[in-house]
């Protein structure tokens, strides 16, 4: 490899990659939709999200009696391995 090829491979090509990525991040977004900014009124309906929609409420219902007998441990864990 001569000096020109070395400079091309190790300087010019990485510089070109940085310039393309930088230009892509600095361009104006052309999506057409405006973004929400703090202080603006929220004009959309509330939307609740869950990672497991089938399991919503299963085992976490208020007023439902536990299947565990009175005084039995129902959870374990924590920093020491027991609660």
Secondary structure, DSSP 8 states (H G I E B T S, - for coil): --HHHHHIIIIIHHHHHHHHHHHHHHS----------TTS---S------S-GGGTTTT--TT---SS-TT------STTS--
